[in-house]
Amino acid sequence: MKPEHYQDFREFLERACGIVLGENKQYLVASRLAPVMLEHGFHDLGELVAQLDRFGGGNLRAQVIEAMTTNETQFFRDNYPYAILKEYVFPELQKRRVYNARVWSAGCSSGQEAYSISMSLQEYNEQGGRLDGEVLGTDISPQIVEQASLGRYNSSAITRGLTDERRVRFFRELDPQTWEVRPEIKRRASFRTHNLLESFAVLGRFDVYLCRTC
Ligand SMILES: C[S@@+](CC[C@H](N)C(=O)[O-])C[C@H]1O[C@@H](n2cnc3c(N)ncnc32)[C@H](O)[C@@H]1O
């Protein structure tokens, strides 16, 4: 990989979605882009970068961004953001008479974060709180947004981050491989494609947002 092609690619990626690649991530770029290079018949990164800059390269741009983003997530990832929501943020919103909180899960991946927020709200209310809300999940990847909207998870995703109690309460088993978020959790969540480098104005105002893109 020629250094100037790698440099051009780094600049493209930062401009397109804000991802800043380190100086020595050539191996990552090569492995993530291998299927795209093969599909389009590019011989080196220089050919791909040249095509990205051409008019009509939109589909290729989307494919490249898709390949370079990391969708790693899990339910209640790191736990503490959800504990803080229940202990401090939800009570504060209730105190301020916000009865329908708008929460933004920015960079939501396949929806686990947005649904975990909705589950936290459900638990808050079951413990005596009085606060309803809606959670908007957004992500740059249309494919992952579609997945999030479905609210269906395989048996591996369902074991990550969830206690047995939460799994049984908030999901129903469709078949041994597939679990679906229950309607009372799903009703609060909606999803749409959005690049964080673009204006947020179209999304409306929010009372709370979580933005954890790595
Ligand atoms: C590591 S995942 C984290 C998911 C979730 N926030 C969590 O904490 O579990 C990061 C997500 O951010 C998204 N992302 C990265 N850059 C983005 C951008 N510029 N605009 C919107 N989403 C972006 C990726 O597509 C990916 O799904």
The ligand as a Gaussian input file, in Angstrom:
#p B3LYP/6-31G(d) Opt

LIG

0 1
 C      -18.891000       0.749000      18.565000
 S      -20.537000       1.042000      17.996000
 C      -21.287000       1.563000      19.510000
 C      -22.788000       1.344000      19.581000
 C      -23.496000       1.880000      20.811000
 N      -23.444000       3.330000      20.859000
 C      -22.943000       1.311000      22.078000
 O      -22.299000       2.047000      22.835000
 O      -23.158000       0.132000      22.362000
 C      -20.294000       2.585000      17.091000
 C      -21.395000       2.931000      16.078000
 O      -21.202000       4.303000      15.689000
 C      -21.522000       4.422000      14.322000
 N      -20.875000       5.618000      13.737000
 C      -19.545000       5.827000      13.522000
 N      -19.356000       7.013000      12.924000
 C      -20.588000       7.578000      12.776000
 C      -21.049000       8.815000      12.222000
 N      -20.213000       9.710000      11.692000
 N      -22.377000       9.059000      12.232000
 C      -23.243000       8.152000      12.762000
 N      -22.875000       6.967000      13.284000
 C      -21.549000       6.684000      13.300000
 C      -21.043000       3.109000      13.713000
 O      -21.695000       2.820000      12.483000
 C      -21.350000       2.096000      14.827000
 O      -22.569000       1.428000      14.614000

